[in-house]
């Protein structure tokens, strides 16, 4: 499938999580619902959360993600939207929006993103995504880009979850 997450994006994500000190494993890889599970083991408390990694594809002047609605379950979960942007030496560097699923659903509701055939399709202007990697972010017109900006390459979202002790 064109929008299916590539195995390398999942592997890259697992490596990044390992570097952050977050345990992860992939019992459901490539099922379309959950790509990996993260575990938090603090004192006597063990918690799990699901992660879905979705790769954005460049289509003309936009980056497009197609997300299955079935991923969003009642348990804790995170969504990682990956995409690539050119660097100054014109190589492509991978970037991510890392967001808790409940926050993502709030953004979809606020921005009135509707599902079609059990999928949400996010389409963001490539030029505005390129600005997110710069110190000064001007001319951001897309409300969705503005709403997702706080989650740009924010790996601390998952690291903080993993290191938080439940009371």
C-alpha positions, 0 to 999 in steps of 0.5 A: 500500500502506498501509505503503509509505514515502512519497516525502516521508519519503525526501526528508526523509531525503536532505535530513537526510543532506545536512545531515550531510555524507553523500552519498546517492542513490536508484537503487532508490526505491520498489522496496520493498527499498532506498530510498537508498544512502549513500556514504563517500569517505575518502582511497582508500576508497569504501564504500556502504551501503543505507538503508530508510526505513519510516514508522510509522502510528498505529493507535489507541494504537500506532505500527505499522511493517511491514518487508519481510524482503527488505531485509536483505542481506549488505552494510552497511545502515541502517534508519530508522523514522520516526514523528510525535509531537505538540509542545506547540503540537500540531503533529506533529514527525517523529522517527526510530529510526536503526539499523544493520540488524545491530543491528536484527536482534539486537534482533528476536532478543532480543525474539523478534519473529517474521516473518509472511508475509515481514514483521516488524510492529513495534507500539509504544505511542504513549504510550511513544514520546511519552516518548522526546522528554522528558528524563525517561522514566518508565513505559517498559514495552515491552521493544522501546521500551527496546531502541530508545531508544538509536537515537531520533533518532540521526543520528550513526549514519550520519554516523559511518559515513560519516566513518569511515576503513576500514583 
